[in-house]
Amino acid sequence: MDEKKKAIVSGGGRGIGAGISLKLAEEGYDVAISYANNSESAEKTASIMKEQYGRQCYIFQSFFEEEGAAETFVHEAIKKLGGLDLLVNNAIRPGLGASLLDIDTDELDKLMRTDLRATILCSREAARYMAKYQIKGNIIMISSMRAERAMPNAGLYSGFKAGINQMAKCFCLDLAPFGIRVNSIEPGAIAVRTKEELLASGMKKELVEAKEKFSERIPLGRKGSPADIAEAVAFLASDKAGYITGSTLLVDGGLTIPGFPERVGEPGTDAYSWGYIKKKSEWKWSDNY
């Protein structure tokens, strides 16, 4: 194995994952990334890494809800990279999981397999490789501020992310004898798409405007960016953080300190808080009881 640093970033082709991938390329890593559906974004990220930073980027399409997909991704990525120093578990399946009353069993299984199970399996395979070859590497979990704050209609996503934080603490003890560090990062409200991109996606204008105004209620006065999370990843993976393991780093501009604003808003807006419940006329499950 050569001296170049090597990283795997699941979901590394767009949004927060792309920001992490590009930062790691800047830090001298060759990177393997996974994507589920947006090959164009993954290709664009890889192109920037090669052209701007001169680093290799290997792209894999992977559907983590499928059996064996997570393990295969890690194994194939390690082969292409020629080794592994860092795993960043970033991939998720979009969605919060709905109210307990409205949880769909099939969606529950897909969310659990992608958001939680795949994180465990990717970490296991990466850790086994690092331990076997005596690599004092890093595993970083991208969690969420939602692991800290309870909100309606988000029990699955929030619960899985809280579980990831606790697993990082337990896994760090499993791997400490091998010199492998495990930490998690909790992003706050991160702007991954511009106002124009949100409108182009079909989101209603009033919802886009609500997201824009939400920045005013964050203590530091702005939403975060993928670069903010990427800087945290780069720090935790560096020798400067060599004595940090089992920690959860909250990167949210202070948002969770006062808590989410208790304002009643429509579903889909950032003001969607505890005060909203569906009317009985909207219950889709009630006919079965």
Secondary structure, DSSP 8 states (H G I E B T S, - for coil): --SSEEEEETTTTSHHHHHHHHHHHHTTEEEEEEESS-HHHHHHHHHHHHHHH---EEEEE--TTSTTHHHHHHHHHHHHHTS-SEEEE----S-----GGG--HHHHHHHIIIIIIHHHHHHHHHHHHHHHTT---EEEEE--GGGTS--TT-HHHHHHHHHHHHHHHHHHHHHGGGT-EEEEEEE-SB--S-HHHHHHTT--HHHHHHHHHHGGGSTTSS-B-HHHHHHHHHHHHSGGGTT--S-EEEESTTTTTT-S------TTSTT--TT----GGG-SSGGG-
